[in-house]
Amino acid sequence: MEFEKKLKRLEEIVQKMEKGELALEESLRLFEEGVKLSRECQKELQSAEQQVEKLLSVNADGSAITEPFIVTENSSSSTNG
């Protein structure tokens, strides 16, 4: 499943659970699915972060640099710069 689809499904699960109208068994099933999706999304984000760091690892003169990938609350991603 693509990252965006996983994230959308995770949002759907959160919305259903926030309503508080589910039976315990259904809540547990959705919680388990949500935890799994959350971990998968986190793994994909970490992988993307590593790719960004690799792309930023060499200056035009060939000297090595790294810039950490910073996630803020107001934006999905940004870099120090």
C-alpha positions in Angstrom: 0.0 0.0 0.0 1.3 3.5 -0.9 2.3 5.9 1.9 -0.6 8.3 1.1 -3.1 5.4 1.2 -1.8 4.2 4.6 -2.0 7.7 6.0 -5.5 8.2 4.8 -6.6 4.8 6.3 -4.9 5.8 9.5 -6.9 9.0 9.6 -10.1 7.1 8.9 -9.3 4.8 11.9 -8.7 7.7 14.2 -12.0 9.4 13.2 -13.9 6.2 13.8 -12.3 5.6 17.2 -12.8 9.3 18.3 -16.5 8.9 17.9 -16.5 6.3 20.6 -19.3 4.3 19.2 -17.5 1.1 18.4 -17.7 -2.2 20.3 -14.6 -3.1 22.2 -13.6 -5.9 19.8 -13.9 -3.5 16.8 -12.0 -0.8 18.7 -9.1 -3.2 19.5 -9.0 -4.5 15.9 -8.8 -0.9 14.5 -6.3 0.1 17.1 -4.1 -2.8 16.1 -4.4 -1.9 12.5 -3.7 1.8 13.3 -0.5 0.9 15.2 0.7 -1.2 12.3 0.0 1.5 9.8 1.7 4.1 12.0 4.8 2.1 12.3 4.9 1.5 8.5 4.5 5.2 7.8 7.2 6.1 10.3 9.6 3.6 8.6 8.9 5.1 5.2 9.4 8.7 6.6 12.7 7.6 8.1 13.8 6.1 4.8 12.8 9.3 3.0 14.8 11.3 5.5 17.9 9.2 4.8 17.5 9.7 1.1 17.2 13.5 1.6 20.4 13.5 3.7 22.2 11.5 1.0 21.1 14.0 -1.7 22.4 16.8 0.4 25.7 15.1 1.3 28.0 16.6 -1.3 28.7 20.3 -2.1 29.4 21.5 -5.6 33.1 21.3 -4.9 32.8 17.7 -3.8 33.2 18.3 -0.1 30.8 16.2 2.1 28.0 17.9 4.0 24.9 16.8 5.7 21.8 18.8 6.7 19.4 17.1 9.1 15.8 16.6 8.0 13.6 18.7 10.3 9.9 18.1 10.7 7.9 21.0 12.3 4.3 21.1 13.5 3.3 23.7 10.9 4.8 22.1 7.8 5.3 18.5 6.6 9.0 18.9 6.1 11.7 21.5 5.9 15.5 21.7 6.0 17.8 24.1 7.8 19.1 26.4 5.3 
